[in-house]
């Protein structure tokens, strides 16, 4: 299968602030055939890691983790932004390329001892995935890989991660 993602990703300069080039995945989600191909590309990318559970990162990671999990007979755990999950949570703060944020995971998710793959839409500076990796490690999971639709290679975000990273589409920042 050839990778058609570049043709399906729209860019918006100066969003959400001047100097940032936003890569919009909405056209992938809008077309069922694009979405189906993207989900299959993601699923085939993670097969070698043999995950026991997938973790989607708030919010666009959810859009892809869930159908990939269904296609492989796996469950999904959500890592959400601070204040979005009920109950007792673990939190990790991190810097974004355009601000700061905090992620959380519920402490009662069955992650201990599990092989986990993180799924998100974009890897830029690596802060989001690194914070998620920290939360999962603190939860007793083994992060066996991270897969993203888009990686901005010039920002070297993968150097902040312990787990291997696979990206479906790369761009220079």
Beta strands, then each sheet from edge to edge (+ up, - down):
strand 1: 10-13
strand 2: 21-24
strand 3: 53-57
strand 4: 75-81
strand 5: 89-96
strand 6: 99-106
strand 7: 115-123
strand 8: 142-152
strand 9: 165-171
sheet 1: 1+ 2-
sheet 2: 5+ 6- 4+ 3+ 7+ 8+ 9+
end
